[in-house]
Amino acid sequence: MSRAAKAFPITAESSSVVLYEQPLNERMRTFLRLEFLYTQLNYHTAQQSAWSSRGAVSSLLDIVAILSRGDVRGDVLKELERQIFVLERLQRTVDIDADRLDKILNSLRTQRGDLNALGPKYLQELRDSEFLNAVRHRSSIPGGTCAFDLPEYTHWLRQGFERRSNDISRWITVVQPLCESVIALLWMLRNSKQATHQLAVNGVYQHSLSRDNTSALIRITLPANATMYPEVSGGQHRFTVRLMQWNATESRPEQIKHDVEFELAVC
């Protein structure tokens, strides 16, 4: 288990509720997509089948594509610095769990050091890999990574699990410090606010935010047995939640026409 997984575990949903999240800015969209892909990557990496190795390589290439757009590493470093500054000020607060705070601070500082050590050209190893580049180029074509299109890839997939696992683990080490820092930051954000009880009148709830608002994530909690889901629209200053009734994939969802209670956290 990684350091981030130990200090900042991904919160599992309770069996009695289901949780939906909506980002309020582009940085948060990027962070949530990275978390999703990194979780998917780790899942496939632990499975021994060749199909799971395909899934792991696909998730890895998606992560590299996201990290290649803009300075994601710089954004993560800035957010780490901000969180460390805030927590260091909390150390002077009375009646705080000093041991837990020190553990979180030390983990964030370690991740900051790991990210700084990577340097701005940390993706170069993966970008220079002819093997991964061949898979990436063919992946844009439906079915483009099948046996006759990429015989080298097929040959690699036929190798034993240990060989495939070692290669995938080597590639993961390139993106691991950044992805685990994102997991830590999302854990901090999700635990920064308590959910409040809200009411969607006739299935609609509207929420306004102040102009100096710095919130980045909406979290909506519904009962696990609910036959509905939320659709969220809006941005950093206001948003609307519409609760949609789901029946089956053969029919279109419809907006709920009665009042619905739910839990909301704006983080």
C-alpha positions in Angstrom: 0.0 0.0 0.0 1.3 3.5 -0.9 2.0 6.3 1.6 -1.0 8.3 0.2 -3.3 5.3 0.6 -2.3 4.9 4.2 -2.5 8.6 5.3 -5.3 9.6 2.9 -7.6 6.6 2.3 -10.3 7.0 -0.4 -13.5 7.2 1.7 -15.7 4.2 1.0 -19.5 4.8 0.6 -21.7 3.5 3.3 -24.0 0.7 2.3 -27.0 2.9 3.2 -26.1 5.9 1.1 -24.8 6.7 -2.4 -22.6 9.7 -3.1 -22.3 11.9 -6.2 -19.7 14.6 -6.8 -19.6 17.5 -9.2 -16.5 19.7 -9.8 -16.8 23.5 -9.8 -13.7 24.4 -11.8 -11.3 22.9 -14.4 -8.6 22.0 -11.9 -11.0 19.9 -9.9 -12.2 18.2 -13.0 -8.6 17.2 -13.8 -8.0 16.0 -10.2 -11.1 13.8 -10.2 -10.3 12.3 -13.6 -6.8 11.5 -12.4 -8.1 9.9 -9.2 -10.6 7.8 -11.3 -7.9 6.7 -13.7 -5.3 6.0 -11.0 -7.8 3.9 -9.1 -8.7 2.0 -12.3 -5.0 1.6 -13.1 -4.2 0.1 -9.7 -7.2 -2.3 -9.9 -6.1 -3.7 -13.3 -2.5 -3.9 -12.2 -3.5 -6.3 -9.4 -5.3 -8.7 -11.8 -3.3 -11.4 -13.6 -5.2 -11.6 -16.9 -3.9 -10.2 -20.1 -7.2 -8.3 -20.4 -6.5 -6.5 -17.2 -3.0 -5.7 -18.4 -4.7 -4.1 -21.4 -6.9 -2.1 -19.0 -3.8 -1.0 -17.0 -1.9 0.2 -20.1 -5.1 2.1 -21.3 -5.5 3.8 -17.9 -1.8 4.7 -17.8 -1.9 6.3 -21.3 -5.0 8.3 -20.3 -3.2 9.6 -17.3 -0.2 10.6 -19.4 -2.5 12.4 -21.8 -4.1 14.4 -19.0 -0.7 15.3 -17.4 0.6 16.4 -20.8 -1.9 19.2 -21.0 -0.8 22.2 -19.1 1.3 22.3 -15.9 -0.7 19.8 -13.7 2.4 19.2 -11.6 2.7 22.9 -10.9 -1.0 23.1 -9.9 -0.6 20.2 -7.5 2.6 21.7 -6.0 0.8 25.0 -5.4 -2.1 23.3 -3.7 0.2 21.2 -1.6 2.0 24.4 -0.5 -1.4 26.0 0.4 -2.5 23.1 2.4 0.8 22.8 4.3 0.6 26.6 5.1 -2.9 26.2 6.5 -2.1 23.2 8.6 1.1 24.7 9.9 -1.0 27.6 11.2 -3.3 25.1 12.9 -0.4 23.7 14.9 -0.8 26.8 17.1 -4.4 26.0 17.8 -5.4 24.7 21.2 -7.4 21.5 21.6 -6.2 19.9 18.3 -5.1 16.4 17.7 -1.4 17.2 17.4 -0.3 13.6 16.5 -2.8 13.3 13.6 -2.0 16.8 12.3 1.8 16.0 12.4 1.1 12.8 10.5 -0.8 14.6 7.7 1.7 17.4 7.6 4.6 15.0 7.3 2.9 13.1 4.5 2.1 16.3 2.6 5.7 17.5 2.9 7.0 14.1 1.7 4.7 14.3 -1.3 5.9 17.9 -2.0 9.5 16.7 -1.9 8.8 13.8 -4.2 7.1 16.1 -6.7 9.9 18.6 -6.6 12.4 15.7 -7.2 10.5 14.6 -10.3 11.4 17.8 -12.2 9.3 19.3 -15.0 10.3 16.6 -17.5 9.2 13.7 -15.5 7.0 12.3 -18.3 9.8 12.1 -20.8 10.6 8.4 -20.1 7.0 7.4 -21.0 6.9 9.8 -24.0 10.1 8.3 -25.4 8.9 4.7 -25.1 8.3 3.3 -28.6 6.3 0.5 -27.2 3.8 2.8 -25.4 3.7 5.2 -28.3 2.7 2.4 -30.7 -0.1 1.4 -28.3 -1.2 5.1 -27.9 -1.3 5.8 -31.6 -3.3 2.7 -32.4 -5.7 3.2 -29.4 -7.4 6.1 -31.2 -8.7 3.6 -33.8 -11.6 1.3 -32.7 -10.1 -2.1 -32.2 -6.8 -0.7 -33.3 -4.8 -2.6 -30.7 -5.9 -6.1 -31.8 -3.4 -8.8 -32.7 -2.8 -8.1 -36.4 -2.4 -4.3 -35.7 0.1 -4.6 -32.9 1.8 -8.0 -32.9 4.5 -6.7 -30.5 1.8 -5.7 -28.0 0.1 -9.0 -28.4 3.4 -10.8 -27.8 3.9 -8.8 -24.6 0.4 -9.6 -23.4 1.2 -13.3 -23.8 4.1 -13.0 -21.3 3.7 -14.2 -17.8 2.0 -12.1 -15.2 5.3 -11.3 -13.4 6.9 -9.9 -16.5 3.9 -7.8 -17.4 3.5 -6.6 -13.8 7.1 -5.5 -13.6 6.8 -3.5 -16.7 3.6 -1.8 -15.6 5.0 -1.1 -12.1 8.0 0.6 -13.7 5.8 2.8 -15.8 3.5 3.6 -12.8 6.5 4.9 -10.8 6.7 7.9 -13.2 3.2 9.1 -12.4 2.7 7.7 -8.9 4.0 10.8 -6.9 1.7 13.1 -8.7 -1.4 10.9 -8.6 -0.9 10.1 -4.9 -0.6 13.8 -4.2 -3.9 14.4 -6.0 -5.5 11.7 -3.8 -4.2 13.4 -0.7 -5.5 16.8 -1.8 -8.9 15.4 -2.6 -9.0 13.7 0.8 -8.3 17.0 2.5 -11.0 18.8 0.5 -13.7 16.2 1.1 -13.0 16.2 4.8 -13.0 20.0 5.0 -16.8 20.5 5.2 -19.7 18.7 7.0 -22.7 17.8 4.9 -25.9 19.8 5.6 -29.6 18.7 5.3 -31.3 20.2 2.2 -34.6 20.0 0.5 -35.1 19.9 -3.3 -38.6 21.4 -3.9 -40.3 19.5 -6.7 -37.0 17.8 -7.3 -35.0 21.1 -7.8 -32.5 22.8 -5.5 -30.7 26.0 -6.2 -27.6 27.3 -4.3 -25.8 30.6 -4.6 -22.2 31.1 -3.6 -20.4 34.3 -2.6 -18.2 36.2 -5.0 -15.1 35.4 -3.0 -16.1 31.7 -2.8 -13.2 29.2 -3.1 -15.3 26.1 -3.2 -14.3 23.5 -5.8 -16.5 20.4 -5.2 -20.1 19.6 -4.6 -21.0 16.3 -2.8 -24.6 15.1 -2.8 -25.6 12.1 -0.7 -28.8 10.1 -1.4 -30.2 6.9 0.2 -28.7 3.8 -1.5 -32.1 2.5 -2.4 -33.2 5.7 -4.1 -34.3 5.3 -7.7 -33.0 8.7 -8.6 -29.8 10.5 -9.3 -28.7 14.2 -9.4 -27.9 16.3 -12.5 -25.9 19.4 -11.5 -25.4 22.5 -13.6 -23.7 25.8 -12.9 -20.3 27.1 -11.8 -18.4 28.8 -9.1 -21.1 31.3 -8.1 -24.3 29.3 -8.3 -25.5 25.8 -9.2 -28.7 23.9 -9.6 -29.4 20.3 -8.6 -32.1 18.5 -10.5 -33.1 15.1 -9.2 -33.9 12.7 -12.0 -36.1 9.6 -11.8 -34.4 6.6 -13.3 -36.6 3.7 -14.6 -34.6 1.7 -17.1 -32.1 2.2 -19.9 -35.0 1.9 -22.5 -36.8 5.0 -21.3 -35.6 8.6 -20.7 -35.2 9.8 -17.1 -37.7 12.4 -15.9 -37.3 15.1 -13.3 -38.7 14.3 -9.9 -42.0 16.1 -9.2 -42.1 15.9 -5.4 -39.9 17.3 -2.6 -36.8 15.3 -1.9 -34.5 15.5 1.2 -30.8 15.0 0.6 -27.4 15.8 2.1 -25.1 18.5 0.6 -21.5 19.4 1.2 -19.9 22.3 -0.7 -16.2 21.8 -0.3 
